[in-house]
Amino acid sequence: MNRKELVEAILKNKEINHLTKKDADLFINTMLETIKKSVKKGDDVSLVGFGTFTKTRRAARTGVNPATGEKIKIKAKTLPKFRPGKAWKEMF
């Protein structure tokens, strides 16, 4: 499912049939931007029944270039992480 299909799925919900396509797209965009900004500043975002978005730090490490076998240094970096919630994991 892509973003356009997600907007269409939201619009099919009869309980919120007052939304326009533009409103649904704006809602999705606002939600995603809010999650990204919150995680970037270090806050966890927990959506009960869905999962938790967090910020995690990956330590510097030594890797190997597979083409040459040469050892290379990989810099430390900060990345977003998602942990699915219990209810979501149990669906599978």
C-alpha positions in Angstrom: 0.0 0.0 0.0 1.4 3.4 -0.9 0.4 6.8 0.4 -2.3 7.4 -2.3 -3.9 4.0 -1.5 -3.7 4.8 2.3 -5.6 8.1 1.7 -8.2 6.2 -0.3 -8.6 3.7 2.5 -9.1 6.4 5.0 -11.8 8.0 2.8 -13.7 4.7 2.6 -14.2 4.8 6.4 -17.9 5.7 6.8 -17.4 7.2 10.3 -15.2 9.9 8.9 -16.9 10.5 5.6 -16.7 14.3 6.0 -13.0 14.3 5.1 -11.8 15.4 1.7 -8.9 13.7 0.0 -6.8 16.9 0.8 -7.8 16.6 4.5 -6.8 12.9 4.7 -3.5 13.6 3.0 -2.8 16.6 5.3 -3.6 14.4 8.3 -1.1 11.7 7.2 1.6 14.3 6.4 1.1 16.1 9.7 1.2 12.8 11.7 4.4 11.6 10.0 6.1 14.9 10.3 5.2 15.1 14.0 6.5 11.6 14.7 9.8 12.4 12.8 10.4 15.7 14.7 9.6 14.1 18.1 12.0 11.2 17.5 14.7 13.5 16.1 14.7 15.5 19.3 14.9 12.3 21.4 11.3 11.7 22.4 9.8 8.3 22.0 6.4 8.1 20.2 4.2 5.2 21.4 1.0 4.3 19.6 -0.7 1.7 21.8 -1.6 -1.4 19.8 0.7 -0.3 16.9 4.3 0.3 18.2 6.9 2.7 19.4 9.2 4.9 17.4 12.6 5.7 19.1 16.0 7.2 18.4 18.9 4.9 18.7 22.7 5.3 18.5 24.8 2.9 16.5 28.4 2.8 17.7 31.4 3.2 15.5 32.8 -0.1 14.2 35.2 -1.7 11.8 33.8 -3.3 8.7 35.3 -5.1 5.7 35.0 -4.0 2.1 33.7 -7.2 0.4 35.4 -6.4 -2.9 38.9 -5.9 -1.6 38.9 -7.4 1.9 40.2 -4.1 3.2 39.2 -3.1 6.7 37.3 0.2 6.9 36.1 2.3 9.7 32.3 2.9 9.9 31.4 6.1 11.8 28.9 6.1 14.6 25.5 7.4 13.7 22.0 8.0 15.1 19.1 6.2 13.5 15.3 5.9 14.0 14.0 2.6 15.2 10.5 1.1 15.2 9.3 -1.7 17.6 6.0 -3.1 16.8 3.5 -3.4 19.7 2.3 -6.7 21.2 -1.1 -6.6 19.5 0.5 -6.0 16.1 3.1 -8.8 16.6 0.3 -11.2 17.6 -1.5 -10.6 14.3 1.2 -12.6 12.5 
